[in-house]
Amino acid sequence: MAYAAAQGTSVVAHRESKEDVGVECKVRARIPYPGGHFYLHLFHNSEDNKEHLAIVFGDDVRSASLESVQDGESEMDRKIRGASTGAERQAISKAIARRNTAGASEPLQHPAFEPDAEDAFGSSRVPIVDAPLVRIHSECFTGETVSSVRCDCGYQLAEAMRLIQQEGRGAIVYLRQEGRGIGLMEKLKAYNLQDMGHDTVDANLLLNHPADARTYGSARAILADLGISKLRLLTNNTDKIRQLRGNKSDLDIVCHVPMYPRWWDEDVEDESSYSRHLALKKDVMREADRYLKTKAERMGHMLSLESHHAAHQTG
């Protein structure tokens, strides 16, 4: 299986946050969800004024900063911000202390990451019980809220939630990095350039933005606050893996699990996330396919264009 990521040099430069990012979870709330519930965590951080989020499945995944004691707070204050109280508070505090002690080991040695076709798809089938599924997802108003099919962002978010819920434990770190970090206004300008014939990379460059302006220091800090140090990462993005495994990182990404566009295989009427999101079909995803092709060919994303071509030959 050939990967476009191996065919040329990605236009995406390796970026890292300039310094370690500090985060604090301000509130945690239970959100009912089809088939169960998850906990939505809202974070403030030292890098920007954005309110990044974590969508957490699993009652035992707890934020250390949320559980910390604040001066002068009452039990009701703690309940309102979603922190534990009473006997539960004591048990959770002990659990957080144990995980902090266990995590104070030698720094991880990260080998240089290179995309590997066999590892990419084989790793998703490895049964790993101590490494939850995690997705680092960037906000996309057009794809998630108004159901645009110019991109696959809405599908990726819904599919990640479905997969993590199936396992019962894991997290989606939801970063407010609209438009690969350039903001909604500039992204809409880029859409107009795309309608003139430019691809998503050139559109950004013509607006004097990098192809991908995102950084992941806040994501690393949020995962650390949640006590997630070993994980399986849901992504196709090689640059994201490199940044998360950077020199300052304590994350142990044991493997990455690909986010495969299921409409490339067949049109399925089932309970999958993409059916619930917009009943996505090959014929309505043509523009998203062009977007994915560009990400594979020019941004180093690990997507099999052979599968894409075969799907359209039979579609």
N, C-alpha and C positions, 0 to 999 in steps of 0.2 A: 504494500500500500504506500503510495508516494505522497509526500507532504509538500505543500507549497512552501512551507517554512524553510525547507532545505534547498529550495531552488535559487535563492538569491539572498542578498543582504537586506534586512529589515530597515525601513526608514525611521523606525522608532529608536531614539537614543535612550540609553539607560540613565534614568534619573533616580535620585533618592532625596528624601527630605533632608534639609540642611542640618537639622539637629534632631535629637530625640524628642518625640512628641509626648506630652503628658495628656492624659484624658481623665475625665471624671464622669461617671454615670449619674445623671441628675434624677432620673425617674425610670421605673420599670412597671409595666402594666400588662395584665393578661389580655390577649386578643383571641376571641373565639374564631375558629377556623374550621372549614369542612373536615370532619373526622377527628377533631380534637381542638387544641389551642396552642398558641406560642406566646412568648413574652417579648414585648417590644421595649428595648432599652434606648434611651436618648442620652447622648454624650456631648459634653463640651470638651474642647481641646485647646492646647496651647499654640497650635499652628495657624488656625484661622477662626473666624466667628461663625462657622457653619455647625449645625446640629446634626452630626452623623448619628446613625442608628445601628442597632443590632437586632435582627430577628432571630430569636433563640428558641429552639425546640429542645425540651428536656428540663424537667423541674430542678435537676441538680446542678445546672450550669448557672453559677452565681457571679455577680460583679463584686470584686473586692472593694472598689471605691464606693459603690452604693451601700454596701454593708458596713462601711466604716462609721464610727460614732461622730456625730456633729455636735458642736457645743450648744448646750441649752435645749436640745430637741427633746420632745416628749414621745411617748409610744405612738400617739396619734400622728405626730409629724412623720415618724418612720413609716407608718402604714400608708400615709398619703403619698409618699415618694416610692413606695413599693419595697422598702427594706423590711427585713424580718424583725420579729419582736419575740419577747419571752424566751421560752425554752428553745424554740426554733432558732432564734438569733444566736444562742450559745453554741448550738450544734453546727450552724453554718460558719460561725467564726472559727471554730476548731478545724473544720474541713478546709477553709481557706488558708489557715496557718499551716496545715499539713501539706497542702499543694505548693505553698510558697517555699517550704523547706525542701520538698522533693525537687523543686525546680532550680534550687541553688546549687547546680552541679557545674561541671566544666563547660565552657562555651562550646556551642556546636561548631563543627568544622564543615563548612558548606563547599562541596565541590562545584566547579563551574557548571552551570546548567546548559545543556544542549538538547534540543528537541530530538526525541527518539520515537520513531513510528511504532515499534513493537511495544515499548514501555507505555506509550500514551494510551493505547487501547487495552493492553493487557493488564495494566495496573488497576483499571476500574473493576476488575473481576477478582482482585486479591481480597480475601476476607480479613479485614483488620478491625479488631474490636476496640482497640484503645486509641484510635485516631478518627475522630468524628469527621463527617463531611462538612466542609466549610466553603462558602462562596464569598468572594469579595466583589460586590456589585456596585456599579456607579449609577446614580440617578438618571432616569430618562423619561422626562415628562411626556414626550411624544409617543414613545413606544409603550409605556406602562399605563398612562392615564387616558390618552385619547386614542389608543390602539392603532397607532401608525404601523404599517407593514413595510416602511422604508428600512427598518432595522429589525433585529431579532431580540431586542432588549426585554420586551414584555414576556416573550416566550422563555428567555433565560431565567428571569426572576421567578416566574410561575413554576418552571420545571425544577429549579433548585429547591423551591419550597416543597414541591411534591416529593422529590428524592430524599430530602432530609427528614421530612415527616415520616416517610416509610421506615427509616432507620430509627426514628424516635429520639435522636439526639444529634445536635449540630447547630450551626449558626450561619446566618447571612449578614455580613457587615455591609451596611448600605451607606455608601459614601455620597455626599452631596457634591458630585463632580460632573454636573450636567455637561453633555457634549464633549466627552473625553477631556473635561477640565476647562473648556473655554466659555461655558455658560450658555443659557438658552438663547439669548439674543444673537450671539455669534453663531450658534449652531443653526439657527433659522436662516441666517445669511449664507452659511455653507450649503444649506439645502437648496437655496436659489442658484448657487453656483453649480451644484450637482445637476439641477434641471437644465443648465446650459451645456452639460456634457462632461463636466469634471467629476472625478471620483472623490470619495470622502477624504482621501489624503491630500490631493491637490487643492481641494476646496479650503481645507484648513490652512495650508501653506500660502495660498493666495490672499488669505486674510491676515497674514503675518502671525499665525499661530503654529505651534508644533503639531505634528500629526497626532500626537497623544501627549497631553499636558498633565496627566494624572500622576499623583504620587501616593504612596501607601504607608507612610509613617503612622498616620492615625489608625489605619487598619491593624497594623502590628500592635499598637498600644491597646486597642480595644480587645483584641484577642488575648493579650497578656492579662488584661483586667478581668476577663472572663475565665481565666485559668486554662485556656486552650493553647497548648504549646506544640502538640503533635497533631497533625491533621492530614486529611486527604482533600486536596484543593480542586473544586469544580471550576475548570477554566480551559480555554484553548489558547490563552495569551501567554506567550513565552516571556514577554517583558514584565508582566505582572509577577510571574514566578521568580524572575531574577531579582526584582526589587524586594519582594517579600523574603527572599533568602539572602539579602544583602549582608554586608560585613557586620552590621550592628544587630542583626536579627537573632533572636533565640527561637525562632520557629523551626520546627522539624517537619517539613513537608515531605511525607513519606512517599507520596505519589500524587499525580494529578489525574483527575477524572474528566474526560472530555465532555463538553456540552455540544452534543451532536444534533443538528437540525433534523428532527424526525420526519419532517415532510419531504426530505430528500429520498426517503425510502418508499413511503407509500402514504396515501390518504387513509387515515384510520379513524373510524368513529368509535371512540372509547372514552375512558375517564381520565386520559392523560392531561397534563397541565396545558398543553397547547390547544387541545380541543376546548377546554373550559375557558381559555383566554380569548380565543377568537375563531375557533374551528379552522385553524390554519390549513390551507391547501396549497399544493404546488402552484396552481395558477394565480393565486393572490399574493404569493411570496416572491414574485419575480424581482422586485426592487430590492428586497432583503437579500436575495441570492447574489445580486451584483455587489451589494455591500459586503457580504461574507467573502466573496471572491477577492475583493480588494484587500480585505484584512488578511486573507491567507497569502496572497501574492506579494503584498507590499509591507505588511506589518508583522509578518512572522507568526501569524496564528496557525495553530495546528489543526487544519481542516483538510480532509481528503477531497480534492477537487475531482478525483476519479469517480467518487460516489455521487458527487453533485452532477457530473456529466451523465452518468448512467441513469440517474433519476429523471433527468429531463428527456433522455432518449426514450424512456418508457412511459413518461407522464403524458 
